[in-house]
């Protein structure tokens, strides 16, 4: 991605980097998500049609969705999913 200019970059604030260096502070994508939900727990994570949820609420929804995938649909480690 280095050197590429994506359309959405022009909407970033000046202090927001175009790439995330997760190699030193985070061990995985899951780790990034969990630590972000803890750090920003009371900040808005998602807004749509006049309704918002904060990062703490998002973490709960993600846990419930993961439980549904595992316990009701039988998704196992290594299975591949396409989520839209």
C-alpha positions in Angstrom: 0.0 0.0 0.0 3.0 2.3 0.4 3.0 5.0 -2.2 -0.6 4.4 -3.3 -3.1 7.1 -3.1 -6.6 5.9 -2.5 -9.6 8.1 -3.0 -10.6 8.0 0.7 -7.2 9.4 1.8 -8.2 12.9 0.9 -10.9 12.7 3.6 -8.5 11.8 6.3 -7.6 14.5 8.8 -3.9 15.7 8.5 -2.8 13.8 11.6 -4.3 10.5 10.6 -1.7 8.1 9.0 -2.6 6.2 5.8 -1.2 3.0 7.3 -1.4 1.4 10.7 1.8 -0.1 12.2 0.4 -2.9 14.3 3.5 -5.0 14.4 4.9 -3.7 17.7 1.9 -2.8 19.8 -0.6 -5.5 18.7 -0.4 -9.2 18.3 -3.3 -9.6 15.9 -6.3 -8.0 14.3 -8.4 -9.3 17.2 -6.0 -7.7 19.6 -6.3 -4.3 17.8 -10.1 -4.6 18.0 -10.2 -5.6 21.7 -7.8 -2.9 22.8 -9.6 -0.2 20.7 -12.9 -1.2 22.3 -11.4 -0.9 25.7 -9.6 2.4 25.0 -12.5 4.1 23.3 -15.3 2.3 25.1 -17.6 5.4 25.5 -16.9 6.9 22.1 -19.2 6.4 19.1 -18.1 3.4 17.0 -20.9 3.4 14.4 -23.7 5.7 13.5 -26.5 5.1 11.0 -30.0 6.5 10.4 -29.9 8.6 13.6 -28.7 5.7 15.9 -25.3 5.2 17.3 -23.5 2.6 19.4 -20.3 3.1 21.3 -17.2 0.8 21.2 -18.3 -1.0 24.4 -21.7 -1.8 22.8 -20.0 -2.9 19.6 -17.8 -5.3 21.5 -20.9 -6.9 23.0 -22.6 -7.2 19.6 -19.4 -8.8 18.1 -19.2 -11.3 21.0 -22.9 -12.3 20.4 -22.4 -12.6 16.7 -19.3 -14.8 17.2 -21.2 -17.0 19.6 -24.0 -17.3 17.1 -21.6 -18.3 14.3 -19.9 -20.9 16.5 -22.8 -22.4 18.5 -25.7 -22.1 16.1 -24.1 -22.3 12.6 -21.2 -24.6 13.6 -18.4 -22.4 12.3 -15.0 -23.8 13.4 -11.5 -22.4 13.5 -10.1 -22.4 9.9 -13.5 -22.1 8.2 -13.9 -19.2 5.8 -16.7 -16.7 5.8 -17.8 -13.9 3.6 -19.6 -11.2 5.4 -21.3 -8.3 3.7 
